[in-house]
């Protein structure tokens, strides 16, 4: 990319915040009375989370199926409390994103169901405050990263071309997916390295 990008698209968990799966599991284990390994299987081992992230079910269907797998009803407030416990904002990276916003548009694309973005002000207040309405869940686009559809439908919503966009994620697979979809990609490893990358692209 020889010119500064028109849009910087950030992943959330692993880039803008730390994601502690064990805290989420512990909360739902306490709510359901199930052992942590049962909770982990219900969320990830069963494929439920992947299907929800890809928009293959409604929020209500997701919560209902999770409740069946855990043997008790899981209410929206229980789920949100568990997710809230799992998220710790990376203040250094959020501060970098705020600086980028002076020179480029910014947005978030996260592999999550719509519950996360619908309740982002509770789950991740600093991200909600900085990015406003431009925090997008993969479920809204009917596919999860690294599928090209996830990136391209997000960019369609934003009205920005793939070749004008820099995508930042903490996983090789998702960065490669972005590049394959025509975006520019960067793998996040630290706030310090990201600052250098952004400066090299005239974004700081």
KOLTIGU-968724 format. One line per field, with one value per residue (C-alpha): residue number from 0; chain; x, y, z. Coordinates in nm, 2 decimals, m for minus. Layout:
REM KOLTIGU-968724
i	NUM, ... $
ch	A, ... $
east	X, ... $
north	Y, ... $
up	Z, ... $
REM end
This chain:
REM KOLTIGU-968724
i	0, 1, 2, 3, 4, 5, 6, 7, 8, 9, 10, 11, 12, 13, 14, 15, 16, 17, 18, 19, 20, 21, 22, 23, 24, 25, 26, 27, 28, 29, 30, 31, 32, 33, 34, 35, 36, 37, 38, 39, 40, 41, 42, 43, 44, 45, 46, 47, 48, 49, 50, 51, 52, 53, 54, 55, 56, 57, 58, 59, 60, 61, 62, 63, 64, 65, 66, 67, 68, 69, 70, 71, 72, 73, 74, 75, 76, 77, 78, 79, 80, 81, 82, 83, 84, 85, 86, 87, 88, 89, 90, 91, 92, 93, 94, 95, 96, 97, 98, 99, 100, 101, 102, 103, 104, 105, 106, 107, 108, 109, 110, 111, 112, 113, 114, 115, 116, 117, 118, 119, 120, 121, 122, 123, 124, 125, 126, 127, 128, 129, 130, 131, 132, 133, 134, 135, 136, 137, 138, 139, 140, 141, 142, 143, 144, 145, 146, 147, 148, 149, 150, 151, 152, 153, 154, 155, 156, 157, 158, 159, 160, 161, 162, 163, 164, 165, 166, 167, 168, 169, 170, 171, 172, 173, 174, 175, 176, 177, 178, 179, 180, 181, 182, 183, 184, 185, 186, 187, 188, 189, 190, 191, 192, 193, 194, 195, 196, 197, 198, 199, 200, 201, 202, 203 $
ch	A, A, A, A, A, A, A, A, A, A, A, A, A, A, A, A, A, A, A, A, A, A, A, A, A, A, A, A, A, A, A, A, A, A, A, A, A, A, A, A, A, A, A, A, A, A, A, A, A, A, A, A, A, A, A, A, A, A, A, A, A, A, A, A, A, A, A, A, A, A, A, A, A, A, A, A, A, A, A, A, A, A, A, A, A, A, A, A, A, A, A, A, A, A, A, A, A, A, A, A, A, A, A, A, A, A, A, A, A, A, A, A, A, A, A, A, A, A, A, A, A, A, A, A, A, A, A, A, A, A, A, A, A, A, A, A, A, A, A, A, A, A, A, A, A, A, A, A, A, A, A, A, A, A, A, A, A, A, A, A, A, A, A, A, A, A, A, A, A, A, A, A, A, A, A, A, A, A, A, A, A, A, A, A, A, A, A, A, A, A, A, A, A, A, A, A, A, A, A, A, A, A, A, A $
east	0.00, 0.17, m0.08, m0.24, m0.55, m0.90, m1.01, m0.83, m1.04, m0.95, m1.03, m1.15, m1.05, m0.68, m0.62, m0.84, m0.90, m0.78, m1.02, m1.02, m1.21, m1.16, m1.34, m1.63, m1.64, m1.62, m1.92, m2.14, m2.02, m2.14, m2.47, m2.54, m2.38, m2.19, m1.82, m1.59, m1.51, m1.89, m1.92, m1.62, m1.77, m2.11, m1.96, m1.68, m1.66, m2.02, m1.97, m2.24, m2.02, m1.89, m2.24, m2.35, m2.05, m2.13, m2.49, m2.65, m2.89, m3.07, m2.96, m3.26, m3.18, m2.82, m2.92, m3.18, m2.94, m2.67, m2.92, m3.01, m2.64, m2.59, m2.91, m3.06, m3.19, m2.92, m3.07, m2.94, m2.81, m2.62, m2.46, m2.37, m2.22, m2.00, m1.88, m1.82, m1.60, m1.40, m1.31, m1.03, m0.97, m0.61, m0.59, m0.27, m0.41, m0.74, m0.53, m0.35, m0.68, m0.80, m0.49, m0.55, m0.91, m0.75, m0.62, m0.84, m1.18, m1.18, m1.41, m1.42, m1.49, m1.52, m1.60, m1.90, m2.28, m2.49, m2.53, m2.18, m2.23, m2.58, m2.44, m2.10, m2.15, m2.17, m1.92, m1.64, m1.72, m1.39, m1.44, m1.80, m1.71, m1.43, m1.59, m1.95, m2.19, m1.89, m1.84, m1.96, m2.02, m1.94, m2.29, m2.44, m2.27, m2.35, m1.99, m1.70, m1.34, m1.14, m1.42, m1.40, m1.77, m1.71, m1.47, m1.63, m1.98, m1.84, m1.66, m1.98, m2.16, m1.89, m1.87, m1.49, m1.29, m1.09, m0.77, m0.82, m0.85, m0.59, m0.71, m0.54, m0.59, m0.39, m0.43, m0.24, m0.55, m0.77, m0.50, m0.45, m0.82, m0.83, m0.54, m0.70, m1.02, m0.81, m0.75, m0.41, m0.34, m0.12, m0.08, m0.09, 0.17, 0.21, 0.11, 0.47, 0.50, 0.16, 0.26, 0.56, 0.34, 0.08, 0.35, 0.51, 0.17, 0.14, m0.15, 0.01 $
north	0.00, 0.32, 0.56, 0.58, 0.35, 0.50, 0.25, 0.06, m0.24, m0.39, m0.73, m0.69, m0.98, m1.03, m0.68, m0.42, m0.64, m0.95, m1.25, m1.48, m1.79, m1.94, m1.65, m1.70, m2.07, m2.02, m1.79, m2.02, m2.32, m2.14, m2.05, m2.40, m2.62, m2.80, m2.88, m2.64, m2.91, m2.95, m2.57, m2.56, m2.84, m2.68, m2.35, m2.46, m2.84, m2.87, m2.62, m2.40, m2.09, m2.13, m2.15, m1.85, m1.65, m1.74, m1.61, m1.95, m1.89, m1.61, m1.49, m1.66, m1.99, m1.97, m1.91, m2.18, m2.44, m2.34, m2.40, m2.74, m2.84, m2.71, m2.86, m2.54, m2.22, m1.96, m1.61, m1.32, m1.15, m1.46, m1.49, m1.12, m1.13, m1.43, m1.24, m0.93, m1.12, m1.25, m0.90, m0.67, m0.37, m0.31, 0.06, 0.10, m0.03, 0.16, 0.47, 0.40, 0.34, 0.68, 0.84, 0.66, 0.80, 1.15, 1.03, 0.74, 0.59, 0.31, 0.01, m0.33, m0.67, m0.94, m1.31, m1.30, m1.33, m1.02, m1.03, m0.89, m0.59, m0.52, m0.49, m0.36, m0.06, m0.30, m0.56, m0.33, 0.04, 0.19, 0.02, 0.13, 0.49, 0.51, 0.31, 0.40, 0.22, 0.08, m0.24, m0.53, m0.89, m1.16, m1.30, m1.00, m1.09, m1.46, m1.58, m1.57, m1.47, m1.60, m1.64, m1.36, m1.29, m1.16, m0.90, m0.79, m0.76, m0.55, m0.32, m0.30, m0.18, 0.08, 0.18, 0.13, m0.08, m0.38, m0.23, 0.09, m0.11, m0.23, m0.52, m0.60, m0.93, m1.15, m1.47, m1.57, m1.74, m1.43, m1.20, m1.44, m1.45, m1.07, m1.06, m1.33, m1.11, m0.82, m0.62, m0.53, m0.73, m0.70, m0.95, m0.79, m0.90, m0.60, m0.24, m0.13, m0.32, m0.20, 0.16, 0.12, m0.03, 0.24, 0.51, 0.35, 0.38, 0.75, 0.67, 0.82 $
up	0.00, m0.12, 0.02, 0.36, 0.38, 0.37, 0.64, 0.92, 1.01, 1.35, 1.50, 1.86, 2.08, 2.07, 1.93, 2.10, 2.40, 2.57, 2.56, 2.87, 2.77, 3.12, 3.28, 3.05, 3.12, 3.50, 3.50, 3.29, 3.50, 3.81, 3.65, 3.51, 3.77, 3.50, 3.51, 3.31, 3.05, 2.98, 2.93, 2.70, 2.49, 2.47, 2.35, 2.12, 2.10, 1.98, 1.70, 1.84, 1.87, 1.52, 1.38, 1.58, 1.46, 1.10, 1.14, 1.10, 1.39, 1.57, 1.91, 2.07, 1.89, 2.01, 2.37, 2.36, 2.22, 2.47, 2.75, 2.61, 2.60, 2.96, 3.09, 3.21, 3.07, 2.98, 2.99, 2.79, 3.11, 3.22, 2.88, 2.87, 3.22, 3.12, 2.81, 3.01, 3.25, 2.95, 2.80, 2.92, 2.69, 2.57, 2.65, 2.45, 2.13, 2.17, 2.22, 1.89, 1.71, 1.84, 1.69, 1.36, 1.35, 1.30, 0.96, 0.85, 0.91, 1.16, 1.23, 1.40, 1.25, 1.51, 1.48, 1.71, 1.72, 1.72, 2.10, 2.12, 1.90, 2.02, 2.37, 2.30, 2.53, 2.83, 2.71, 2.60, 2.68, 2.55, 2.21, 2.20, 2.28, 2.01, 1.73, 1.78, 1.54, 1.34, 1.54, 1.32, 1.41, 1.15, 1.21, 1.05, 0.72, 0.72, 0.74, 0.99, 0.92, 0.73, 0.47, 0.21, 0.25, 0.61, 0.50, 0.18, 0.31, 0.60, 0.35, 0.14, 0.45, 0.50, 0.14, 0.12, m0.13, m0.03, m0.17, 0.04, 0.36, 0.62, 0.83, 1.16, 1.34, 1.58, 1.39, 1.07, 0.93, 0.95, 0.81, 0.52, 0.46, 0.44, 0.20, m0.01, m0.02, m0.16, 0.16, 0.31, 0.62, 0.93, 1.21, 1.55, 1.80, 2.03, 2.07, 2.01, 1.68, 1.57, 1.64, 1.41, 1.14, 1.16, 1.15, 0.84, 0.67, 0.77, 1.01, 1.32 $
REM end
